[in-house]
Amino acid sequence: SEALHQRRQQSHDGYLLQETPTQQDLSFETMRKHLPIGSVNRVIDRLLEEIDILKPDQIAVQTQLGDFDQKTMLRQIELWGDKIIPAVNKALCHAGS
């Protein structure tokens, strides 16, 4: 975040940093609105919107956010491989034909 980049954080216990938000930092609601997170269909829709706008050659995805257990992480990877990536590829193939 901008707070860490600008070194605007405080340590409460000598170890854990607590950020002090700046005006440039996005709210969690704004981030949630624009990130490809949520249901499978929402992730697909957000990715297709971003691809349409940015026209990237490649996309890198980080699925490990937060402190999810192994079962949850494996399920996320499974959903990406079984549902999200195939749906995005299918939509892009139809859009290109």
Backbone as a chain_set.jsonl record, in Angstrom:
{"seq": "SEALHQRRQQSHDGYLLQETPTQQDLSFETMRKHLPIGSVNRVIDRLLEEIDILKPDQIAVQTQLGDFDQKTMLRQIELWGDKIIPAVNKALCHAGS", "coords": {"N": [[0.829, -1.185, 0.0], [0.248, 2.336, -0.278], [0.85, 3.537, 2.148], [2.817, 1.884, 3.34], [4.765, 2.096, 1.375], [5.443, 4.792, 1.51], [6.457, 4.827, 4.014], [4.714, 5.195, 6.183], [3.802, 3.941, 8.697], [3.188, 2.233, 11.798], [4.636, 0.593, 14.593], [3.229, -1.504, 16.932], [3.939, -3.43, 18.725], [6.603, -3.796, 18.461], [7.004, -5.54, 16.437], [4.731, -6.223, 14.697], [3.438, -4.377, 12.035], [1.331, -1.59, 11.735], [-0.522, -0.069, 9.346], [-0.865, 3.35, 8.396], [-3.348, 4.777, 6.758], [-3.224, 6.647, 3.667], [-4.313, 9.44, 1.626], [-4.067, 8.541, -0.962], [-4.382, 5.809, -0.845], [-6.46, 3.09, -1.731], [-9.811, 2.334, -0.79], [-11.038, -0.597, 0.958], [-13.476, -1.357, -0.101], [-13.451, -0.184, -2.664], [-11.288, -1.576, -3.789], [-12.326, -4.199, -3.665], [-14.457, -3.932, -5.419], [-13.2, -3.707, -7.899], [-11.375, -5.797, -8.188], [-10.776, -9.167, -9.383], [-12.498, -10.996, -7.658], [-14.602, -13.154, -5.715], [-17.616, -14.835, -6.574], [-17.443, -17.576, -8.96], [-18.554, -16.783, -11.441], [-18.476, -13.993, -11.176], [-15.714, -13.538, -11.036], [-14.943, -14.419, -13.58], [-16.369, -12.554, -15.186], [-15.161, -10.106, -14.335], [-12.492, -10.554, -15.127], [-12.809, -10.755, -17.915], [-13.724, -8.172, -18.479], [-11.453, -6.65, -17.743], [-9.558, -7.708, -19.524], [-10.683, -6.922, -21.946], [-10.404, -4.157, -21.754], [-7.616, -3.7, -21.231], [-6.209, -5.401, -22.94], [-4.169, -7.496, -22.592], [-1.211, -9.547, -23.176], [-0.52, -11.641, -21.567], [-1.567, -13.013, -18.402], [-1.072, -12.881, -14.965], [-1.89, -14.61, -12.04], [-2.562, -14.408, -8.623], [-3.452, -16.531, -6.207], [-3.211, -16.944, -3.519], [-4.189, -15.25, -1.02], [-4.256, -13.724, 2.028], [-4.88, -15.795, 4.925], [-5.596, -18.537, 4.179], [-6.652, -21.944, 4.595], [-5.17, -25.115, 3.554], [-7.043, -26.756, 2.199], [-8.963, -24.92, 1.272], [-7.357, -23.362, -0.433], [-6.574, -25.285, -2.347], [-9.066, -25.819, -3.447], [-9.634, -23.334, -4.628], [-7.636, -23.252, -6.63], [-8.454, -25.444, -8.117], [-10.975, -24.503, -9.037], [-10.123, -22.389, -10.676], [-8.728, -23.84, -12.66], [-10.683, -25.653, -13.624], [-13.034, -24.194, -14.16], [-12.866, -21.26, -14.389], [-10.613, -20.451, -16.09], [-11.144, -22.056, -18.457], [-13.676, -20.915, -19.163], [-13.058, -18.218, -19.628], [-11.224, -18.499, -21.752], [-12.969, -19.635, -23.668], [-14.84, -17.548, -24.019], [-13.137, -15.59, -25.066], [-12.297, -16.802, -27.424], [-14.719, -16.906, -28.845], [-15.193, -14.2, -29.081], [-13.163, -13.448, -30.746], [-13.808, -14.599, -33.158]], "CA": [[0.0, 0.0, 0.0], [0.95, 3.62, -0.284], [1.344, 3.817, 3.5], [4.094, 1.189, 3.525], [5.705, 2.663, 0.406], [5.868, 6.097, 2.023], [6.916, 4.594, 5.389], [3.756, 5.752, 7.141], [3.247, 2.848, 9.471], [3.632, 2.249, 13.181], [4.758, -0.704, 15.236], [2.599, -1.47, 18.25], [4.553, -4.399, 19.627], [7.974, -3.994, 18.039], [7.049, -6.55, 15.382], [3.631, -6.086, 13.753], [3.243, -3.021, 11.542], [-0.03, -1.157, 11.454], [-0.445, 1.002, 8.364], [-1.669, 4.556, 8.528], [-3.775, 5.042, 5.377], [-3.056, 7.971, 3.079], [-5.393, 9.768, 0.697], [-3.866, 7.788, -2.194], [-4.769, 4.412, -0.64], [-7.825, 2.724, -2.097], [-10.583, 1.696, 0.277], [-11.279, -2.013, 0.711], [-14.649, -1.456, -0.965], [-13.016, 0.12, -4.031], [-10.498, -2.717, -4.256], [-13.242, -5.325, -3.847], [-15.271, -3.652, -6.604], [-12.424, -3.802, -9.129], [-10.564, -7.016, -8.264], [-11.507, -10.38, -9.788], [-12.738, -11.853, -6.501], [-16.015, -13.441, -5.47], [-18.106, -16.071, -7.185], [-16.791, -17.95, -10.218], [-19.068, -15.923, -12.512], [-17.965, -12.627, -10.98], [-14.297, -13.544, -11.412], [-14.914, -14.5, -15.045], [-16.815, -11.259, -15.715], [-14.135, -9.081, -14.079], [-11.342, -10.823, -15.991], [-13.159, -10.402, -19.29], [-13.746, -6.702, -18.547], [-10.068, -6.173, -17.718], [-8.921, -8.121, -20.775], [-11.235, -6.061, -22.995], [-9.85, -2.806, -21.595], [-6.15, -3.658, -21.248], [-5.709, -6.235, -24.038], [-2.853, -8.042, -22.228], [-0.747, -10.776, -23.82], [-0.477, -12.656, -20.525], [-2.141, -12.622, -17.119], [-0.571, -13.619, -13.805], [-2.911, -14.638, -11.001], [-2.124, -14.835, -7.295], [-4.636, -17.016, -5.498], [-2.945, -17.004, -2.081], [-4.382, -13.975, -0.343], [-4.71, -13.972, 3.387], [-4.44, -16.982, 5.65], [-6.508, -19.632, 3.881], [-6.115, -23.279, 4.834], [-4.791, -25.833, 2.343], [-8.244, -27.228, 1.51], [-9.531, -23.766, 0.571], [-6.455, -22.997, -1.524], [-6.683, -26.297, -3.398], [-10.363, -25.604, -4.105], [-9.481, -22.167, -5.5], [-6.847, -23.661, -7.793], [-9.343, -26.314, -8.893], [-11.958, -23.655, -9.72], [-9.424, -21.693, -11.761], [-8.424, -24.781, -13.738], [-11.868, -26.332, -14.161], [-14.153, -23.314, -14.53], [-12.568, -19.876, -14.755], [-9.756, -20.368, -17.276], [-11.87, -22.501, -19.653], [-14.738, -19.968, -19.526], [-12.413, -17.033, -20.205], [-10.733, -18.906, -23.074], [-14.123, -19.81, -24.552], [-15.369, -16.217, -24.336], [-12.185, -14.892, -25.925], [-12.336, -17.451, -28.743], [-15.95, -16.457, -29.504], [-15.055, -12.771, -29.382], [-12.213, -13.304, -31.839], [-14.264, -15.203, -34.42]], "C": [[0.871, 1.245, 0.0], [1.545, 3.937, 1.089], [2.684, 3.139, 3.751], [5.157, 1.762, 2.594], [6.276, 3.988, 0.913], [6.352, 6.024, 3.474], [6.012, 5.289, 6.413], [3.067, 4.6, 7.857], [3.821, 2.925, 10.88], [3.707, 0.82, 13.689], [4.166, -0.605, 16.633], [3.279, -2.406, 19.245], [6.01, -4.674, 19.263], [8.106, -4.981, 16.896], [6.003, -6.279, 14.306], [3.446, -4.631, 13.35], [1.766, -2.747, 11.316], [0.071, 0.05, 10.529], [-1.323, 2.184, 8.757], [-2.079, 4.95, 7.116], [-3.509, 6.486, 4.951], [-4.23, 8.234, 2.144], [-5.277, 8.978, -0.602], [-4.291, 6.325, -2.069], [-6.216, 4.197, -1.055], [-8.524, 2.108, -0.895], [-10.749, 0.217, -0.056], [-12.461, -2.194, -0.231], [-14.29, -1.176, -2.427], [-12.2, -1.03, -4.596], [-11.394, -3.903, -4.563], [-14.055, -5.156, -5.132], [-14.51, -3.95, -7.895], [-11.585, -5.071, -9.268], [-11.403, -8.205, -8.727], [-11.638, -11.351, -8.618], [-14.233, -12.037, -6.32], [-16.4, -14.766, -6.086], [-17.349, -16.341, -8.485], [-17.252, -17.018, -11.337], [-18.57, -14.486, -12.385], [-16.501, -12.537, -11.391], [-14.167, -13.573, -12.932], [-15.285, -13.15, -15.653], [-15.763, -10.176, -15.535], [-12.919, -9.29, -14.967], [-11.63, -10.415, -17.425], [-13.227, -8.886, -19.475], [-12.325, -6.148, -18.613], [-9.341, -6.514, -19.018], [-9.394, -7.233, -21.917], [-10.619, -4.665, -22.944], [-8.346, -2.783, -21.855], [-5.511, -4.416, -22.407], [-4.316, -6.818, -23.74], [-2.504, -9.279, -23.059], [-0.759, -11.938, -22.84], [-1.118, -12.103, -19.26], [-1.523, -13.5, -16.042], [-1.611, -13.506, -12.699], [-2.287, -15.121, -9.702], [-3.363, -15.253, -6.521], [-4.435, -17.055, -3.991], [-3.021, -15.609, -1.49], [-4.9, -14.268, 1.049], [-4.192, -15.288, 3.93], [-5.423, -18.128, 5.44], [-5.847, -20.971, 4.183], [-5.878, -23.984, 3.496], [-6.01, -26.281, 1.539], [-8.88, -26.099, 0.689], [-8.67, -23.38, -0.621], [-6.532, -23.999, -2.669], [-7.995, -26.162, -4.155], [-10.294, -24.402, -5.043], [-8.724, -22.527, -6.772], [-7.684, -24.543, -8.71], [-10.374, -25.49, -9.675], [-11.321, -22.882, -10.872], [-9.197, -22.633, -12.94], [-9.643, -25.376, -14.404], [-12.931, -25.392, -14.707], [-13.71, -21.973, -15.114], [-11.747, -19.787, -16.038], [-10.473, -20.888, -18.518], [-12.96, -21.516, -20.102], [-14.157, -18.707, -20.167], [-11.89, -17.36, -21.598], [-11.872, -19.031, -24.078], [-14.687, -18.455, -24.979], [-14.435, -15.464, -25.279], [-12.153, -15.491, -27.322], [-13.568, -17.007, -29.522], [-15.849, -14.99, -29.903], [-14.135, -12.547, -30.578], [-12.689, -13.857, -33.165], [-15.335, -14.397, -35.094]], "O": [[2.075, 1.188, 0.249], [2.618, 4.534, 1.182], [3.592, 3.752, 4.313], [6.317, 1.897, 2.982], [7.466, 4.257, 0.752], [6.626, 7.055, 4.089], [6.488, 5.888, 7.377], [1.886, 4.331, 7.635], [4.82, 3.604, 11.118], [2.941, -0.047, 13.268], [4.545, 0.262, 17.421], [3.204, -2.2, 20.456], [6.586, -5.668, 19.706], [9.217, -5.235, 16.43], [6.344, -6.123, 13.134], [3.313, -3.755, 14.204], [1.045, -3.581, 10.77], [0.672, 1.064, 10.882], [-2.379, 2.024, 9.368], [-1.239, 5.414, 6.344], [-3.562, 7.412, 5.76], [-5.047, 7.345, 1.9], [-6.282, 8.762, -1.279], [-4.536, 5.668, -3.08], [-7.087, 5.018, -0.768], [-7.893, 1.437, -0.078], [-10.618, -0.181, -1.213], [-12.449, -3.093, -1.072], [-14.777, -1.861, -3.326], [-12.39, -1.421, -5.747], [-11.244, -4.544, -5.603], [-14.308, -6.127, -5.844], [-15.106, -4.394, -8.877], [-11.129, -5.384, -10.368], [-12.609, -8.244, -8.486], [-10.981, -12.392, -8.585], [-15.03, -11.189, -6.719], [-15.606, -15.706, -6.116], [-16.7, -15.453, -9.037], [-16.427, -16.517, -12.101], [-18.275, -13.84, -13.39], [-16.093, -11.564, -12.026], [-13.367, -12.832, -13.503], [-14.587, -12.658, -16.54], [-15.493, -9.41, -16.46], [-12.367, -8.329, -15.503], [-10.789, -9.799, -18.079], [-12.827, -8.374, -20.521], [-12.027, -5.282, -19.436], [-8.594, -5.692, -19.548], [-8.595, -6.834, -22.765], [-10.348, -4.065, -23.984], [-7.858, -1.943, -22.611], [-4.391, -4.103, -22.809], [-3.392, -6.657, -24.538], [-3.386, -9.965, -23.575], [-0.981, -13.085, -23.229], [-1.203, -10.89, -19.069], [-1.457, -14.72, -16.19], [-2.15, -12.427, -12.454], [-1.571, -16.121, -9.681], [-4.223, -14.425, -6.217], [-5.409, -17.187, -3.251], [-2.03, -14.878, -1.465], [-5.884, -14.99, 1.214], [-3.193, -15.825, 3.452], [-6.013, -18.632, 6.396], [-4.632, -21.118, 4.045], [-6.323, -23.518, 2.447], [-6.0, -26.191, 0.312], [-9.285, -26.309, -0.454], [-9.191, -23.101, -1.701], [-6.553, -23.606, -3.835], [-8.038, -26.367, -5.368], [-10.843, -24.45, -6.144], [-9.131, -22.144, -7.868], [-7.631, -24.407, -9.932], [-10.613, -25.758, -10.852], [-11.929, -22.74, -11.933], [-9.446, -22.265, -14.088], [-9.648, -25.586, -15.617], [-13.658, -25.759, -15.629], [-14.132, -21.598, -16.208], [-12.155, -19.109, -16.981], [-10.424, -20.228, -19.556], [-13.144, -21.309, -21.302], [-14.709, -18.191, -21.14], [-12.09, -16.58, -22.53], [-11.748, -18.579, -25.217], [-14.977, -18.239, -26.155], [-14.895, -14.777, -26.191], [-11.998, -14.764, -28.303], [-13.484, -16.758, -30.725], [-16.365, -14.589, -30.946], [-14.299, -11.585, -31.328], [-12.058, -13.621, -34.195], [-15.815, -14.78, -36.161]]}, "num_chains": 1, "name": "protein.A"}
